[in-house]
Amino acid sequence: MVLNNIKSIFQNESIKKKIIATLLLILVYKFLSVIPVYWVDTTKLSAIMEANRWLSFFSSLMWGWLSNFSIILMGLSPYINALIIIQLLWVIVPKIWDLQKEWEQWQKKINKYTRYLTLPLAFVQSYWMIVLLNTLASGSIIDISDTQTVLIAMTIVTTGTLFLMWLWEVMTEKWIWNGISVIITAWVLASVPWNIMSHIAAWNYPLLVGLIIASLAIIYVIIKFTEWNRRIPIIYTRTGREEKSYFPIRINQAWMIPIIFAVSLVTFPAIIGQILSGPGSSETSSKIGKFLLEYFSMSNPSWIFILIYFLLVLGFSFFYVSITFNTENVAESIQKRGGYIPWIRPGSETADYLSKVSEHLNLFGGWFLALIAILPYVMSKIMWQSVDFIISASWLIIIVSVILDLVRKVDAEMKMFDYSKFK
């Protein structure tokens, strides 16, 4: 059955071309990730990574590109930061709020301003990344005093981020899946064999079996969580007779976005701590840096860090849904098509009802996301050692969501392909 489905997929020329093109673009991304900036001493950088456990952990958050100072060193983090800033401005500035009434125009404006803001943010962030590594290596990674060299390195890293952003947008626009999600999925799945082999090499067979079982159990829970939704009944009367339909609202409306936003903020104090506590720092700066590292290190998190991380994920969940799910537009669209929710008046009452339902569902969705995000850290605190699943619980949400979305979209295109044969 599975082989027949795979065979039928590759008989569809459209899907086959999309799969091949996507794989080629993933290879381009992988090729870029191993090209280092020319002036960086990667040998000394590798030695620092081995000696500094926190930096190795931070490198994993940066998709491993930090280990060789890749030209796409920062990944999409400047774009994510720009998106957070733009969406915060959306709440504060009334003119941006008014744009949301015209969804397509609003979305185009948001994307355009986010791209514009990504450039200066990437340029500034590249400088601080160089300063961070140079501080940890006592100035031996790159010559900070050589302004021309530093500017060229910053330009290369910034260009790499912009090219990667363009690559992801091309994948999203030209094919049926989200480019960012596919690349993240490919990166995460590529690390699974290494994780398994590391346990085998250490003869941790009982722990490996336990982690595999726990990972499968978490995947099952996430699938149920991702697919669960509440169907709001709607009755349409345009044709002279009542037609019943449903408007689904998912419990996981924010997807993986709150965790990505929260990680971007919660790692910032530790980065500042590393810089302040580096060689040559004053006594006061060193104390502040050590305090930040003690309480905000992701490799050895404190309960304060875990609590703040939990609250950030929960808060961003509500924030993101409040921006992306405009109940007034939905209520207006339902009314224009001659529909109404039983026992609820069209217009503002429908919008209020949808808003209450969304907030109620998002309360459960936000809590679930936050619990999944902090689960590895809580396990590490309880078991007194760093423990995570074969695939990190946080990444499992995006993996499951991407695979389910791909299955749905491929299935929909296959049905269109089968239907076209009978025309």
C-alpha positions, 0 to 999 in steps of 0.5 A: 500500500505504501509502495503504491502510494509512493509510486503514484506520487512519482507518477505525478510530474508536478509533485515529482518536480517539486520534490526534486527541486526542494531536495536540490535547494536543501543541498544548496542550504547544506553546502552554504552551512559548511562554508566558513568566513575566510578570516576566521580561525576555525581551528581555534573556534573548534577548540573553544566549542569543545571547552565551552559547554554553553557555547556548544549548546548555543551552537545547536540552537544556531543549527550548528553553523556556529561551529565553523562560523558559516557564511549563513551563521545567523540563520533566520534569527535576524528575520525572526527578531524583525518579525517580533518587532514589526508585530509589536509595532502592529499592536502599538501603531493605529495605522498598522492596525487599520491595515489588517482590515484588508488582509492581503495588503496587510500581509504584504506590508508586514512581509515587506517591512520585515525584510527591510528591518532584517537587513540592519538587524542582521548587520548589527547581530553579525557584529555582536556574534563576532565580538562574542566569539572573540571575547571567549577566544581572547581576541584570537578568532578574528582581528577586531582592530582591523575595521575593514576585515570586520566589515567584510566579515559582517557583510558576508554573514549578513548577505548569507542570511538574506540569501537564505531568507530568499531561498526559503521564500522561493521554496514557499512561493513556488512549491506546496510547502513552507520552505523554512519548515522543510529546511528545519525538518531536514536539519533536525532529522539529520541529527537523529542518527548521530544522537542514536549512535552517541548512545550506542557508543556510550553503551547506554542501551537502556536509556536509548530504548527509554528515550525512543519509547518516550519520543514515540509517546510524545509524537503520538500526543503531539499528533493528537494535539495538532489535529484536534480542533473545535468545529463551530457550526454555521448555517448558510441561507443564501440558496433559500434553504439552510445549509449546515457547515463548520468553521474549525478552530485548532487548539494549536493556533500558534503552531511553533512560533511562540517557542521560536520567539521565546528562545530568541528572547530567553537566550539573550541574557546568557549571550550578554553574560558571556560578553560581560564575564569574558577576559578583560572585564571589570569586576562589576561586569564580571559579577553581572555576567556570571549572574546572568550565566548562572540563572539564564544558561540553557545548558544548565538552566535554573528554575527561574529560567524555566519559569520565565521560558514557560511564561514567554511561550504562553504569552507569545502564544496569546500574542501571536494568535491575537494578531493572526486570527482576526475574529471581526474579519471572520464574522464579517466574511460569514455574514457576507456569505449569508451565514450565521452561528446558531443562537448567535447574532451576526456581526459583533456578537459573532466576533465576540463569540469566536474570540472567546472560543479562540482564547479558551482553546488557546489557553490549552494550546499555549499551556501545552506548547509551554510544557513541551518547551520546558519538558527537557529542562524539567527532566534534567533538573529532576534527573540531575543530568542533561536528558532529551528525547531522540528528537528534542520535544520542542522540535517534535512539534514542528516536525509533526506539523510539517509532515502532517501538512505535507501529507495533506497537501500532497494528498490534495494534489494527488486527488486533483491529479486523479480527477483531471484524468477523467476530464 
